Amino acid sequence: MAMAYLAWRLAQRSCPSSLQVTSFPVVQLHMNRTAMRASQKDFENSMNQVKLLKKDPGNEVKLKLYALYKQATEGPCNMPKPGVFDLINKAKWDAWNALGSLPKEAARQNYVDLVSSLSPSLESSSQVEPGTDRKSTGFETLVVTSEDGITKITFNRPKKKNAINTEMYHEIMRALKAASKDDSIITVLTGNGDYYSSGNDLTNFTDIPPGGVEEKAENSAVLLREFVGCFIDFPKPLIAVVNGPAVGISVTLLGLFDAVYASDRATFHTPFSHLGQSPEGCSSYTFPKIMSPAKATEMLIFGKKLTAGEACAQGLVTEVFPDSTFQKEVWTRLKAFAKLPPNAVRISKEVIRKREREKLHTVNAEECNVLQGRWLSDECTNAVVNFLSRKSKL
Ligand SMILES: CCCCCCCCCCC/C=C/C(=O)SCCNC(=O)CCNC(=O)[C@H](O)C(C)(C)COP(=O)(O)OP(=O)(O)OC[C@H]1O[C@@H](n2cnc3c(N)ncnc32)[C@H](O)[C@@H]1OP(=O)(O)O
């Protein structure tokens, strides 16, 4: 009974809006005439399309397809019910039986609709080379792909160690907003090349508008607040795949991620005092909570650089992998995560983040205010000038 109920719920969800399932087990249909147009040819085409699916649509969808196919070709289920231990045949029988007296034509139409709703998988089988991702275009500083339930945002300025310039701040926000609405289950940030990211691009300090440095600092504080806000509010699990060294804001933001996987080549460095600056990315709040106030002080005030192992021991990193197997091991794991039921994943993230969201926004606003003042200080100006005139590096 439970299985039949589940199959009925599935069949109900797969109905187009013009079909209303109003009772169980007898299915009543309110159908408009245009919804009844799937011909035998359409039905056969859909059967062929199913064979071309690149991605396994999962057991729920396969059961629905099976039930609709049987209903469309043989009519209502009149087979004897399989025994309770014949799990697979019983699930199939339950799914078919749950369709009740659904007419053959309606089942054929539902089958065609269901197959066409799987079209993203069909598109990826026909339009994309095997093994390649669906890529979003329109980004200069990122590569954004979506595949297997994972949206991957890759920092893509490897020659500049993936330093985050103004354009990249905007593009990351745009990519996160798109990822929050797409059909992916998890979102991953990673870097192209040998660095994860060297943090804020220090040339951001050189682009001073006619309103002067004060106006630049004010605009930058607004930008930073909005940028960090996107991480605070991101509704799906956000996972960092830290492929190499991370500096500054690319480290502090990790406290807002849901999991951080690091290569053993990665390091974590927040040299804010050296740069005449102060912590951002909510790290003044998240780091002491994650790693104890004393350890956070060493990083955020004294600029201690952590190895991946140290960052893991202090709770900033979830797990460290040898660089030689890093990509393989991490992506295998992420693909498994992305197969989890999407609603449960999203709701769990909300339950975890909800309690902290308001506090995080308050912290973010305070950090940006403080930084706005810091950017106007001689300490900060000297540090930036020294880097840009190549007098200093980290
Ligand atoms: C008036 C107010 C304006 C404010 C605007 C701010 C907006 C928001 C700010 C948010 C707060 C963020 C804070 C931070 O992130 S602090 C951390 C900043 N990052 C750094 O200080 C790193 C600086 N880089 C280095 O020390 C070294 O480059 C590094 C150790 C990362 C690598 O050294 P390596 O020797 O291996 O490589 P190169 O130095 O030769 O680097 C290759 C090229 O990449 C350029 N590069 C690298 N990192 C940066 C960077 N962060 N900013 C700008 N450019 C960077 C480097 O210059 C080389 O370029 P060229 O090949 O052209 O010389």
The ligand as an ORCA input file, in Angstrom:
! r2SCAN-3c Opt
* xyz 0 1
  C      39.986     52.431     -2.485
  C      39.328     51.174     -2.119
  C      39.325     50.089     -3.164
  C      38.971     48.781     -2.577
  C      38.613     47.691     -3.534
  C      38.441     46.411     -2.750
  C      37.222     45.616     -3.078
  C      36.922     44.489     -2.110
  C      38.060     44.057     -1.246
  C      37.700     42.889     -0.378
  C      38.746     42.613      0.678
  C      39.680     41.559      0.241
  C      40.863     41.403      0.835
  C      41.847     40.417      0.359
  O      41.609     39.525     -0.411
  S      43.405     40.640      0.968
  C      44.468     39.604     -0.011
  C      44.941     40.290     -1.242
  N      45.889     39.458     -1.951
  C      47.200     39.591     -1.863
  O      47.706     40.415     -1.136
  C      48.032     38.678     -2.729
  C      49.026     39.453     -3.559
  N      49.785     38.525     -4.402
  C      50.964     37.965     -4.008
  O      51.447     38.191     -2.937
  C      51.610     37.029     -4.965
  O      51.189     37.359     -6.256
  C      51.281     35.536     -4.692
  C      51.930     35.089     -3.375
  C      49.771     35.314     -4.614
  C      51.814     34.642     -5.829
  O      53.199     34.902     -5.982
  P      53.987     34.245     -7.228
  O      55.388     34.715     -7.128
  O      53.739     32.797     -7.267
  O      53.247     34.841     -8.506
  P      53.271     36.338     -9.019
  O      53.332     37.285     -7.889
  O      54.287     36.509    -10.086
  O      51.783     36.451     -9.631
  C      51.504     36.194    -10.994
  C      50.754     37.383    -11.529
  O      49.535     37.513    -10.830
  C      49.434     38.811    -10.240
  N      48.706     38.714     -8.984
  C      48.671     37.679     -8.138
  N      47.885     37.945     -7.106
  C      47.404     39.167     -7.301
  C      46.522     40.002     -6.559
  N      45.930     39.597     -5.438
  N      46.220     41.197     -7.044
  C      46.739     41.622     -8.213
  N      47.602     40.877     -8.963
  C      47.892     39.658     -8.502
  C      50.873     39.228    -10.053
  O      50.949     40.616     -9.956
  C      51.491     38.692    -11.304
  O      51.110     39.544    -12.368
  P      52.155     39.918    -13.537
  O      52.462     38.605    -14.196
  O      51.413     40.846    -14.417
  O      53.335     40.509    -12.860
*
